[in-house]
């Protein structure tokens, strides 16, 4: 099984498969190898995690070691020595050529970010005030831990799962099944409550679905914050009818604000318009409850179809900016392996 924790999204779907970049996390000490890549929207960055326990967490140039609000985050990925295959989280580059900055949130026994363990996509060239070298130097000069820090090494959980960092209470993993063996256009369960530190694991079943963040006001459209930051998106996850292993995508819950989402498949009909939506921490006592959200989705896009999107029986096209998990790797994918597509997808 694969899973991923994450957090980014694209408003459009690339028309063709992009390039794939392989990045090793912690394979050569406290580093990402390579430390940066130059990519275009739709390209995929696969983060392969080596022992011991690292993260890929989106930040900003000004505060390199502080998690960006609403940014992509894998969560801590503990990897035991000798693990094979190594866990992977996948990030799909969103529809922007602006630099994207990341760091490792591990702070035990020392701050990995403060030691220069940072990464970038599309940093300006050397000599620019915001070059990668300038970003790294800033991290080394102002490291500030923002992730709850688990032990620097651990043998649990197994490498094929994603765990939230330990807190004072035991975190819970909530499983949501996406689709079903008989073509169900559902998330099961579709409405859950989750505490801070919990993980929500989406398990994809036939045929071809997504987990895409939206908003109560626009249930069938990808979410973007007031500042333009995209929400999480798993990308299309094709699952054969005879599949026995299922790709997963996971989200780490950072607060108790309502989270709204939908399936982005629109062929032969809109899955969102058919009511394939979900909610996390919806306030059922208010007007913005799950039933109202689902009804709004059906009104907004009920039964509509679209051209140019993956069909329910074809292999998936990647969507943008999210950490995710790849079923073949075993993700918080949620990067594929989600997730950092996560959200990484």
N, C-alpha and C positions, 0 to 999 in steps of 0.2 A: 504494500500500500504506500501511497505517496501523499505528502501533504505540504502546506505552505502557509505562512502568515503574511499578510500584506496589506498593499494599499495604493494603487494608482490606476488611472483609467484613461482611455482615449475616446474622443467623441466620434471618431470615424474608424472604419475598418480598412486596413491596407488591402490593396487589390492583389498583391502578390507576396509570396514569402520573402522575408527580409534576410539579411545576413545574420549569422550567429556568432557571437563572441564568447569565448570560454575564459572565465576568470576564476583563479584558485584563491580560496579564502583561507589564509593561515598555513598554506603549504610551505612557505619559506619564512617562517617566523611571523612576526606581527605585521603582515603585509597582505595586500591584494595583488595578485600577479596576473596580468599587468595592472598598473595603478590607475590607468584611465584608458578609455577607448573613444574613438570618434565614430558615431553611428548616425543613422537617419531614422525617421519615424517608421515603426514596424519591425526594425531590427530586434534581435533577441540577445540578451546577455544572460548566460548561464553561470550562476555562482555555485561552484563546487566546494563544499565545506570539508576541510581537513580537521583532524583532531587539533584543538581540544573543544572549545566552546566559544563561538563567535556569533556576531550578528551582521546583517547588512541593513543599515538604518539610514533613511534619507535625512539630510540636514540642509544647511544653507551655507553660502560662502562666509557670511558674517559670523555665524555661530556653528562652526564645523562639528562640534561634539555635542550638539543639542538636537534632539529629534524634531523635525519639521512638523508642525501641526497638520494632520491629515496626510502626512507623507507615507511613503512605502516603508514597510518594516517587516523583516522576516521573523523577528523574535529570536531568542537564543536557540542555537542549533548545537546541542551537545553531541560530540562524535567520539566514540571510544577508539583507542588505538586498534588497528587491524580491521576496522570496519570496511566491508565491501558489499555492494557498491557504496561510494560516498554519497551523502545526501546532496541534492541539487535544488536550488531555487532559481526561478527564471523571471527576468524582468523584461518587459516589452517596452521599447522606447516609444514614448507618446508623441503626439503630433506637435512637436516643438523642437527647435534646434537650440533652445536655451540650455546652458549647462545644468546638469543634475549632479548633486553632491551627496556622498554617502560616507559613513564611518562605521567602525565596529563599536558597539556599546558595552563591551566587556570592560570591567574596571578592576578585576581581581586577578592577580595581586597588584597589577598596575593598570592604569588607563591605557587601553589599546589605541584609542584615538589620540591621546596625548603622546603616544609613542610613534605616531605617524601612520597608523593603520586607517587610511582613508582612500576613497576611490571617487572617480568622476567620469561622467559621460559628457562628451563635448566641451571640455574646458577650453577657455581661450588659450591662444598660443603663448609660449614662454615670452616674457617681456611685458605682457599685459598685466595690469595690477591684480587681475583675478585669474591668473594662470593656475595650473595645478600645483606648481611649486609654492605659490603664494598661499594657496588653500592649505597645503600640508603644513607649511610653516606656521600658519595661523592656528591649526589644530594643535601643533606641538607647543604653542605658546599659551593656549587658553582652554585646555581640556576641562570639560565640566561634565561629569557623569550624569546621564539622564535616564538610563535604563536601570531597573532593579537588577542587582548583580547576583547571579547564581555562582556556584563554585567555578573556578577557572577550568576544571576538568571534571568529567563525570562519566560513568558507564551507563547511566540511564537518563532518559528513556532511550530505546534503540534508535539507530540512525535513521530509520525509515519513518520516524514520527517527529512531530514538532511539539515542543512543550513550552508553555509560558514560564517565565522565570518564577522561582518560588517566592511566595509571599507569606504573610503570617498565617493565612488560611489556605487550605487545599484548593487549587483551581480545578474547575470542571471542564471537561470536553463535551460539547454538545454536537451531536451528529445530525445533519440534515441531508436527506437523500434527494438528489436532483433528478427528476424524471422517474422512469420505472420500466420494468420489463415489458409492459403492455402499452407503451407509448403515453403514459400518463404525463400530462402537462402540469406538474405539481412540484412544489418543494414540500417534503414531509419530514418533520412538521414545518408548517409555514410561518408560525408565529411563536417565538420563544423569548424567554427572559434570561439574560446572562450577566454575571457579575464582572467587575473589573478584574482582569487577570485570567478570566476564562478564555477558552478557545472554541470557536465554532468551526467544525469540520464539515465541509460540503463534499459529499461523495456522489460522483457523477455516474448515472446509469443511462442505458440507451434512451435517445439516439445521439443527439448533438445539441448540447445546451451551454449556457453561460451562467455565471454568477456575476451580476453587474450592479454596482451601487447606483441608486437613483435618489429621488427626494419625494416627500409626500406630495408636493405640488406637481411634480412631473414624474409619475411612477414608471413610465416607459422610456425615459431619456437618461443618458449617463449623467451622473452627478458631477458638478464642479462647484468649488467653494466660491465665496464672494471674491476671493483673490485670484480665482482661476485655477486653483489646484484641482486636479482630477480625483475622482474617487477610485475605489478598487474595482478591478475587472479580471475575471479568470481567463477570458478568451474562450473561444469555442472548444469544447471538449467532446470529441467524437468517441462514442462507445459502441462497439458492435453488439448485436443482439445476443451473441453467444459468449460474450466476455465473462470471465470469472474473476478478473481483477479490475478494480475501478479507480480511476484517477481521483484525487482529492484536492481540495483548495481550502485553506484554513485562514481564519481571521483571529487576531489577538484583540480582545476587548480592552480598550484603554479608558473608557468612561461609560456611563449609563445613558447617554443620549440615544434617542431612537435611531436605528439604522434601517434604511429601506433598500430593497433590491428587487431585481427581476431577471428573467431569462431574456437574452437579446436575440434569440432565434426568431426569424420572421418568415420562414419558408417551411411549408406552404402557407401558413398563417402566422400571425403574431402570437407567440407564446405568452407574452405579457398581456396582450389584449384578451387572451383566453383565461386570464387570472393567474398565470404562473409568476407569482410574486412572493416575497417573504419579508418579514420584519423581525428585528431584534430590539427588544426593550421598547416596544410601542406602548404608549400610555392608553390602556383600554378604557379608562374612565373618562377620557376626553374625546373631543371631536375627531382628532387625528389618530383614530384607532385602526387596527389592521383591517377590519371589514370595510371601513371607509376607503382605505388605501387600495384594496383589491377592487372595490367598485369603481374607483377613479381610473384604475388601469384598464378595466373593461370598457369604460366610457371613452377613454382616450384613444384606444387602439384596438377595440374589439373586432376580431376576425380579419384585421388588415394583413395584407401580404406585401412583400417587398422583393425587388430583384436585386441581384448582386451580392446577396448574403449567402453563407453556406446553407445548403439544404439539410434536411434531417437525416439524409443518408450518405452525405459525402464527408470527406475528411475535413477537419476544421481549418479555418484561416485564422491566423493570430490576430488578436486585437491589441490595443495599445496599453502601454504603461501600467503594468501591474506585476506584482510578485506572484508566482504560481507554482504548482507542483506538477511534475510529469509522472504519469503512471508507470512508465518504464523504469523509473528510478526508485521508486518506492517511497510528495512535497507534501506547508504551511503553505501549498502551493500553493499549493497553493501556491514559491516561485515555480515554470513547470518545474515539474516539481515545483509546484508553484513555488505564483505565485510567488517570492518576492515576486508569481507572476506573480502577486501579489502582489499589491498589492500588491509589486510582483503580481501575476494574473489571479 
